[in-house]
Amino acid sequence: MKTKAILALVVAGTLSFSACTKKIDPKTVADINQFGTDWTAMGEKATAWSTEMAQTTTQAKEFAAKQAERMNSMTSSKDEAMKTQMATMVQSSNENVTKLENMQNEWNTFKATWDATTTQFSEWKDKVTKGEVTPEDAAKGLADFQSKMSDASNKIQSWTTSYAEIKTATEQNMASAEPVTTQPEAKTKK
């Protein structure tokens, strides 16, 4: 009799435990897993972009400093056209550096939010997997994370476009600096 009573308690406990877990439909589970994959891929792409942006920013700063130094050394030059051209180049270089630095600061703020959202998603997904979230809350949570991903994607796309424009302007500035910086040397060799 004791054995039957214990067995009845075990069965009742098992049934009550299984009743407490919330069954999420397979499509929602697949969507959650796909979101995780897409979120990770977008994060890797954004991190690679930020690394490239940091390198470009460093190069732009070095170039701007070098151009400012060259302009300052031209004080004795009588070629006003070249002085004007150098001043324009220095100004453009400094503007590009400022834009890149601002973008990097925005990225750093965004990255902290990204990391926090990644942690929230991971914790939430674990709860969903363990059945601690109702199917309705799982669907709402997924929609919220998808909205965050859409916002992040739009922000990253906007930065990518702006970055490409600034990078092109910086490269053009660097390319146009070569003839300007070699002209004084050519004049002194005559």
Secondary structure as the mmCIF struct_conf table of DSSP 4:
data_model
#
loop_
_struct_conf.conf_type_id
_struct_conf.id
_struct_conf.beg_label_comp_id
_struct_conf.beg_label_asym_id
_struct_conf.beg_label_seq_id
_struct_conf.end_label_comp_id
_struct_conf.end_label_asym_id
_struct_conf.end_label_seq_id
HELX_RH_AL_P HELX_RH_AL_P1 LYS A 2 CYS A 20
BEND BEND1 THR A 21 THR A 21
HELX_LH_PP_P HELX_LH_PP_P1 LYS A 22 ASP A 25
HELX_RH_AL_P HELX_RH_AL_P2 PRO A 26 SER A 73
TURN_TY1_P TURN_TY1_P1 MET A 74 SER A 76
HELX_RH_AL_P HELX_RH_AL_P3 GLU A 80 THR A 129
TURN_TY1_P TURN_TY1_P2 LYS A 130 GLY A 131
BEND BEND2 VAL A 133 VAL A 133
HELX_RH_AL_P HELX_RH_AL_P4 PRO A 135 LYS A 189
#
